């Protein structure tokens, strides 16, 4: 029955995904590998290369920003494994060249030190065009106290509180995405810091690894007590 259902949110390691745990050396190592990032607004789209993750939406948004807001010096980083999807990778590369965005969008493949990359980002995107059961990118970026723009679909709706811990937007709408990226980039740092602080608080309380384990153990305890009482 409904009264017996217990919700246990999936959790992430908030000690690993913590901006205060990322040393300056780790940041500098990444920046040295990609020197083009110096003094630019960094927009990050983490996630394996698959069509439903919304890479095409981000490319279209980058084109709009470049044409409409030429004063904004930005780059978008696609970080994630291609997982053998070479045709999709080639399509993305072709579209980037076609839009003349070679110096705006970079496909970095799989990277091991994601906390460092998150820490250097000004905005993190979770632009999936279909609903995901759990918005891992939204959770990780929030734990890193970073502004997140997420599709108003699936798991991200549980993680992001609109305008409080991030921003939810209509999926597959590059114009909306472009305007939101620009809006967040132009926000005062104090406002972005406040959003980031609230985002991390929510993750620690509701989506941390420790809360997942504690709630799971509570369910076991509840079942055990009921079994022995009967």
C-alpha positions in Angstrom: 0.0 0.0 0.0 1.0 3.6 -0.4 1.8 4.1 3.3 4.5 1.5 3.1 6.4 3.3 0.3 9.8 4.9 1.3 11.7 7.3 -1.0 15.4 7.0 -0.9 17.1 9.6 -3.2 20.2 8.5 -5.1 23.3 10.1 -3.6 26.6 11.5 -4.7 29.8 12.0 -2.8 29.7 15.6 -1.6 33.2 15.3 -0.2 34.6 14.5 -3.7 32.3 17.1 -5.4 33.3 20.0 -3.2 34.8 23.2 -4.6 36.9 23.7 -1.5 38.6 20.3 -2.0 40.0 21.4 -5.5 43.5 22.7 -5.2 44.9 25.5 -7.3 47.4 23.1 -8.8 44.7 20.9 -10.1 43.0 23.8 -11.8 46.2 25.0 -13.3 47.0 21.6 -14.7 43.7 21.5 -16.5 44.1 25.1 -17.8 47.6 24.3 -19.1 46.2 21.4 -21.1 43.6 23.7 -22.7 45.2 27.2 -22.8 42.4 28.6 -24.9 40.3 28.8 -21.8 42.2 31.7 -20.2 40.1 34.7 -19.4 36.9 33.3 -21.0 33.5 32.5 -19.6 33.5 28.7 -19.4 30.2 26.9 -20.0 30.3 23.2 -19.3 28.2 20.4 -20.7 29.2 17.1 -19.1 27.8 13.8 -20.4 28.5 11.0 -22.8 28.1 11.8 -26.4 24.6 10.7 -27.3 21.9 12.6 -29.1 19.5 12.9 -26.2 22.0 14.7 -24.0 21.3 17.9 -25.9 24.7 18.7 -27.5 22.9 20.0 -30.6 20.8 22.4 -28.6 24.0 23.8 -27.0 25.7 24.2 -30.4 22.6 26.1 -31.6 22.6 28.3 -28.5 26.4 29.0 -29.0 25.6 30.2 -32.5 22.9 32.5 -31.2 25.2 34.0 -28.5 28.0 34.5 -30.9 25.8 36.4 -33.3 23.6 38.3 -30.8 26.1 38.9 -28.0 29.5 39.2 -29.7 30.9 41.1 -26.6 30.7 37.9 -24.5 33.9 35.9 -24.7 32.8 32.4 -23.9 33.6 28.7 -24.7 31.5 25.6 -24.3 33.2 22.4 -23.2 31.7 19.1 -24.1 33.2 16.6 -21.6 32.2 12.9 -22.0 33.1 9.7 -23.7 31.9 9.1 -27.3 31.4 5.4 -26.3 32.0 4.3 -29.9 29.4 6.7 -31.4 31.8 8.0 -34.0 29.0 9.0 -36.4 27.4 11.2 -33.8 30.8 12.7 -33.0 31.4 13.5 -36.6 28.0 15.1 -36.9 28.8 17.4 -34.0 32.2 18.3 -35.3 30.7 19.1 -38.8 28.0 21.3 -37.2 30.6 23.1 -35.1 32.7 23.8 -38.3 29.6 24.8 -40.3 28.6 27.4 -37.7 32.3 28.6 -37.4 32.4 27.8 -33.7 35.7 26.0 -33.7 37.1 28.5 -31.2 33.9 28.4 -29.1 33.1 24.7 -28.7 35.6 22.1 -27.7 35.0 18.3 -27.4 37.4 17.2 -24.7 36.4 13.5 -24.4 36.4 11.7 -21.1 38.2 13.5 -18.3 39.2 12.0 -14.9 39.2 15.1 -12.7 35.7 16.4 -13.1 35.7 18.4 -9.8 38.5 20.6 -11.3 36.5 21.1 -14.5 33.4 22.0 -12.6 35.3 24.4 -10.4 36.5 26.4 -13.4 33.1 26.6 -15.0 30.9 29.7 -14.9 27.7 27.8 -15.9 26.9 24.1 -16.1 24.4 22.7 -18.5 22.2 19.7 -18.2 20.3 20.0 -21.5 18.8 16.5 -22.0 15.9 16.5 -24.4 14.4 13.4 -22.8 13.6 12.8 -19.1 16.4 11.2 -17.0 15.6 9.2 -13.9 18.4 11.0 -12.0 20.0 14.3 -13.0 23.6 13.4 -12.1 25.1 16.5 -13.8 22.6 18.7 -11.9 23.5 17.1 -8.6 27.3 17.1 -9.2 27.3 20.8 -10.3 25.1 21.8 -7.4 27.4 20.0 -5.0 30.2 22.1 -6.5 28.2 25.3 -5.8 27.9 26.1 -9.5 25.0 27.8 -11.4 23.1 25.1 -13.3 20.8 25.4 -16.2 18.8 22.2 -16.6 15.9 21.0 -18.8 12.6 21.0 -16.9 12.4 17.2 -17.3 12.9 14.1 -15.1 15.3 14.0 -12.2 16.6 17.5 -12.5 13.2 18.8 -11.5 13.7 17.1 -8.1 17.2 18.5 -7.7 16.9 22.1 -9.0 14.6 24.6 -7.4 14.0 27.2 -10.1 15.7 30.5 -9.3 16.7 29.3 -5.9 19.3 26.5 -6.5 19.5 26.8 -10.3 17.4 27.4 -13.4 14.9 25.1 -15.1 14.1 25.8 -18.8 12.0 24.2 -21.5 14.0 21.5 -23.2 15.2 21.6 -26.8 14.9 25.4 -27.1 18.2 26.9 -28.1 16.9 30.5 -28.0 15.8 30.1 -24.4 19.1 28.3 -23.5 21.2 31.1 -25.1 19.3 33.8 -23.3 19.6 32.0 -20.0 23.4 31.4 -20.4 23.9 35.1 -21.1 21.6 36.1 -18.2 23.6 34.0 -15.7 27.0 35.1 -17.0 26.0 38.7 -16.5 24.6 38.2 -13.0 26.6 39.7 -10.1 29.0 37.1 -8.6 27.4 37.6 -5.2 24.0 36.4 -6.6 25.6 33.4 -8.2 27.5 32.5 -5.0 24.2 32.6 -3.1 22.5 30.3 -5.6 25.5 28.0 -5.4 25.4 27.9 -1.6 21.7 27.0 -1.6 22.3 24.4 -4.3 25.0 22.6 -2.3 22.9 22.8 0.9 20.1 21.0 -0.9 22.4 18.3 -2.3 23.9 17.6 1.2 20.5 17.4 2.8 18.6 15.4 0.1 21.0 13.9 -2.5 24.3 13.1 -0.7 25.8 9.6 -0.4 25.4 9.7 3.4 21.7 10.5 3.3 21.2 7.7 0.8 22.9 5.2 3.1 21.2 6.4 6.2 17.7 6.2 4.7 18.5 2.8 3.3 19.5 1.6 6.7 16.3 3.1 8.2 14.3 1.0 5.8 16.1 -2.2 6.8 15.6 -1.3 10.5 11.9 -0.7 9.9 11.5 -4.0 8.1 13.5 -5.9 10.8 11.4 -4.4 13.7 8.2 -5.2 11.9 9.4 -8.8 11.2 10.4 -9.5 14.8 7.3 -7.8 16.3 5.2 -10.2 14.3 
